[in-house]
Amino acid sequence: MTEPAQVFIGVGSNIDREDNVRAGIRVLRDQFANVVTSTVYESSAVGFAGDNFYNLVVSMETTLAPAALQEKLHTIENQFGRQRGGPRYASRTLDLDLLLYDDLVCNEDGLQIPREDVTMFAFVLCPLSELAGELRHPVSGERYADLWAAFEQKDQALWSVGLEL
């Protein structure tokens, strides 16, 4: 039997965000092992004018290969009415982004691990550092807690919303 991989998934929504985030987490808990959620944060839309997002990061285990996991996440997004083919930055019913897969470094066939969002966006790095602060970025070798401490946040405010999952 294959050893399970520890993966981190970015979760976001700005359409019926509370319901979609809660329901999305229920689906992940039903389909994956050892699902742990970060605090849920609210932030302004980035890259477009839209309603605020709820974002969090989920740690979980899977025996799926990275491409199969990404396909599974897309299937779950589709169940929530996710529309594909539009602009990269747009409103989302449910967004599930594969951020990290163990220490894998991959950039092929539409699969980028670690996802560049990890170091670009406060709404990803903050909750990731909460769950995996002592782990190290597989490319830079820096701890996520240190990356978050050094992150320039002035243009990317976020705040905890106290949403229980």
N, C-alpha and C positions, 0 to 999 in steps of 0.2 A: 504494500500500500504506500502511496505517495505521502510524504510528510506535508502537512498543510503549510501554506505560505501565509505570512502575516501581510495583510494589505490595508491600505488606507484609502478611503473613498471620500471625496468632497461631495457634500449634499447641499443643494440650494433650490430655492423656489421663490418666485414673487407673484405667483398667481394662486389664489386660495392657499397661501403659503403655509399657514398653520396646519390645515387639514392635509395638504399634500406631503409636507415633511413628516408628520406623524404616520401617515399611511405608508409612505416610502420606507420609513424605519421599520414598521411592522413587517413589510415584505422582506427586507434584508434579514431581520431576525428569524423569519420563517425559513429562509433559504440558505443561511450561512451560520457558521459556528462562532461563538465567543464574540458577539457583536457588542462593542463598547462605543458610546457616543460622547462627543465633547459637549461643552456648553453650546447652546444655540445663540448665534449672534445675528443682529440686524445691521444691515449696511445699505448705503445708497447704491443704486444701480451704477455699474462701471461701464463706460464705453457707449452708453446710450441714455436717453431720458426715459425713465420708467419708474414703476413703483419699487419701493425698497425690497430687498431680499432678506430672507432668513437663510443663514448658512451654518453648517457645522461640518465636522469631520468624523467619520466612523472608522474604527479599527475593527477588523474581523479576520477570520481565517477561512481559507478555501483550498481545495485541491485542484480547482480549475486552473488551466494554463492561462497566462495573461490575455491572449486574444479571445479565448472562450469566456473569460470573466468579463472583458469589455463588451462582448456580444450579449451576455446575460444582463449586464447593466443597461444596455441599450433597449433590450426587451422590456425591462421593468419601466424605464422611462416612457416607452411607447404605450404601456398599459395606462399611463397617466396622461395620455394625449400629447406627448412631446412631438412637436413639429420639427422636422429636419429640413435642411436645405436653405434655410434663411440665413441672416447675418449671424456671425459668431456671437456678438453681444446683443442679446434680445431677451425679452421676458420668457420665463420658463415655468411650466407647471411643476416639473421635477427634473433636476439636473443631477446626475450621478457620474462623477469623474474619477477614474482610476488614477490616483496620485502617486502611490508607491506600491511596489510588489517586492517584498523582502528587500534585498540590496540590488535588485536588477537594474541595469542601465540598458535601455532599448530605445531606438528611434527608427522604426520601420513599419511598413504596412499600416500607416495611420495610427500607430501605437507609440506614444512617447512616454517613457518611464525613466526617471521621475518626470512628472508633468511640470512644465515650466511655471504653471500657476503657483506652485509651492513657494517660490521665492518672489513672485510678482505681486501677489495680492494679499492684503491683510486678512481678508475673510477666509483665506485658506491657511496661511502660515500661523496665525494666532491659534485657531482650534487644533491644528496639527501639533504645534509646540505644547499644547495642553496635554495631549495624549501621548506624544512621542518626544518630549523635550530632550531626553538623554540619547535618543537615536541620532545617527549621523546621516547627513545627505550623502547618497552614494557617489556623487561626483565631486563635490567640494570637500567632503569629510567634516564639515562643520555640524555641530549639534543644532537641532531645530530650536532649542531654547535660546542659543546664542544668535542664530539667524533672526529670531523674533525680537530679541533685545536690541539688535542693531537696525531693525527695519524702520525706515522713514515713513511714519504713519500720517503725516499732516494732511495728505490729500485723500486718505482712505480710512475715515473714521468708522468704527464699529462699536457696538455696545451689546451687552448681554440682555436677552429678553426674558430669561427665567422660564422658558418653555420646558415643561417636563415631558420626557419621552419615555 
